[in-house]
Amino acid sequence: MAWGEGGERSILSNPVYLAKKAHEAKRFGERAKEIKPDKVLEAAGKRSRFYKGIKISGLVLDVGCGYGPDALAILNSCACEVVGFDISLGALELAGEVLKGRSAHLLAADASSMPFRDGAFDVANVSYMLHHHPWPVIERIASELARVLKPGGKLVVREPCPSDERGALVEEVWGLLHELGALKDLGQELSTELRGFLHLCSTLFGFGWLYPTALEQLLRSKGFEVVRLEFWNEERDLSALLDSAEERARELDFDEAERAFIRARLDDLREKMNSLGFKRTRERRLFLVAIKGEGSSP
């Protein structure tokens, strides 16, 4: 078994994975302090179109609800009640402000162990959350979704995905090989700060793409029937992304040599972007709807 005996139990208790989760919760909480409610309202408006045509009603679970844009989009599009949860208390605080006065209930919880009874929900929504986790944990989350949904319940998933699954997998493998080689040669000389940064943000300790083919197969194995699978492209500003990377690098306490190396890497990427005249790109997204079988169990 790739993750050691116990599969998802092994990775769920792994100190590096726990550190990554804590980092994500803190990062989203810090970002929530900088985001104005109007921005969440704007995002909700853009997302509403995904929910208007899929007949959502009853009690809806918003898994990893973050700042609340999807919960708000669902409430604006459908007659229902929403329960949202997230591991980030800061994100939940902003979501509470955005959803004040609406039929929404928020709590802190973990998607790998949902604090709800079996068959509690009519619909479950998962938006831009699964790709933060390794595959054994995604399997665990899929089991939890199958458990908390009623028979005939609806699962809605929106996630980033690669345009070319095979090409993306090859890139991930090569990236891992190169990084392992670098860590083997330089690992003992890396500072504690840079080593921690690699653990949280690198190819090795990131979890790459969410592959639609694998996700579809997983959901079928959990008793779901995929009834809708669509793709669209979302435009991103590469220059703004590089600006964000520079800002994050400045916030970290690197020594002079490490800072110079990161500066050179960022300059290299910006020079390539300018040479290509390629300052905006399109990233692929999937939209999936699945129905839990009447006799299925997680």
Helices and strands as residue ranges (DSSP letters): H 8-12, H 15-34, H 37-51, E 58-63, H 69-77, E 80-86, H 89-98, E 104-108, E 121-127, G 130-132, H 135-148, E 149-160, H 165-186, G 187-189, H 192-201, H 212-221, E 224-237, H 238-251, H 256-276, E 280-292
